[in-house]
Amino acid sequence: MSLPINIFHQTSIALLIAGFVKIHSGVTRPKLSVLPPSSAEISSKKTATLVCVANKGFPSDWSLSWKVDGSSRSQESSAGLLEKDGLYSWSSSLTLSEQEWMESVSVSCEATRSGQPALTGHVTRHQCSE
């Protein structure tokens, strides 16, 4: 007769992924990247879509939010996607009108989790090739 094995530890969570057990203890801050809009989209669609990607974070309850010139923008982000290494990835996109993009000074994406300092990535129109 085989009995199920239950392992519990207050500060560690064991994840069974593809036959391997990964142990993560505490919090791993994700790496954050903000990708600028393409010039082709701006010229053809008159919109500017920016993408924020956060990866290699733990646990799954980080969230992403946007600011344009310091003003918050409501936008949904993906739920944490569990990767093979036991860490999570998230993404969010923000679409601005061509005019909003051209008039903006800075667009930023912020990754937040309760009890943790926020991570911020940003892009400016001037950083992008025209």
N, C-alpha and C positions, 0 to 999 in steps of 0.2 A: 504494500500500500504506500503510495507516495503522498506526502503532505506538502501543501503549498508553503513556500518560504516567504515570510513577511519580514522585511528589513525596514526599520524606522530609526531615524536619527534626527534630533531636533534642528540641527543647522544644515543638514545635507539632504539633497533630494537625488535619488538614484533614478536614472532614466535608462530604459532598455531600448536601444536603437540598433536595428539591423544585427541583432545578436551580440552587441557589445554593451557593456554597462559603463556609462559615463557618470561621474560624480561631480556635481557642482555645489560649491558651498558659498553662501552669501550672494553677492551681487556682482555681475560683470557688466560694466558700462559698454554700450554698443559703440561701434565706429559709425560716424555720421557723414553722409555725403549729400550735397545738393547739386543736382544736375540742371544746367541752364536750358532754356528753350532753344530749339533749332531755328536758324534764320529762315529755313525753308517754310516752317510752320508759320512764322510771323508774316512772311511775305504772301503766302498763299491763303492762309485761313484767317489772317488778322487776329490771331490769338497767340499766346505764349504759355506753354505748359512746362512747368518746372516739376522735377521729381526729387523727392527726398527718400534716401535709402539709409536705414540703420541696420547694421548687422553685427553678429557675434556678441549679442547681449543675453543676459540672464537675470532674473526670470522673465516670463512672458508678458508681464504687465506694464512694460514701457509703453508710452503713447507719443504720437507725433502731432505737432501743431505748427501752424504757419503764421508769420507776421510779414506785412508789407509796410515798409517804412515805420516799423514799430507798432502798427495797428493789427490786432488779431484778425485772422480770417478763419471762418469755419470751414473745415474740410475733413472728410473721413480718412482714416488711415486703416491699413490692413491689420488684422489680428496677427499676433506673433506667429510666424511660421517656424516650426521646429526643424532644424537642420540635422544632418547626420552626426555632426560633432556635439550635439546636445545643447547647442546655443540657438538663439532665435534671431530672425530677421523680420523687419517691418518695412513698409513703403507707403508713401502718400504722394499724391500729385495735386498741384494747384494750377488752375488755368486762369490767366489774366487776359484782358483785352490787350490788343496791341498798344493802345493808348496808355493803359495802366502800366504796362511793362516799360514803355518808353519814358514815362514820367517818374517811375520809381527810382529811388536811390539804392535801396537794399531790400532783398527778399530773404527771409530767414526761416529755417525749420528748426524746431526745438524738440528734443527727445526728453521726456520727463517721466519720473517714477516717484511715488510718494517716499519722502525721506531721503531723496538723493538730489544733489545739485543738477540742474538742467545742463544738457549738452546742446550747443547751438552751432549750426552751420549756416553760412549765408553765401549769396551770390549777388553781384551787382551787374547792372547792364554794361558797365564800362569794362568788366572783366571778360566779357564775351566779345568774340570777333564779330564785326559788323558785316 
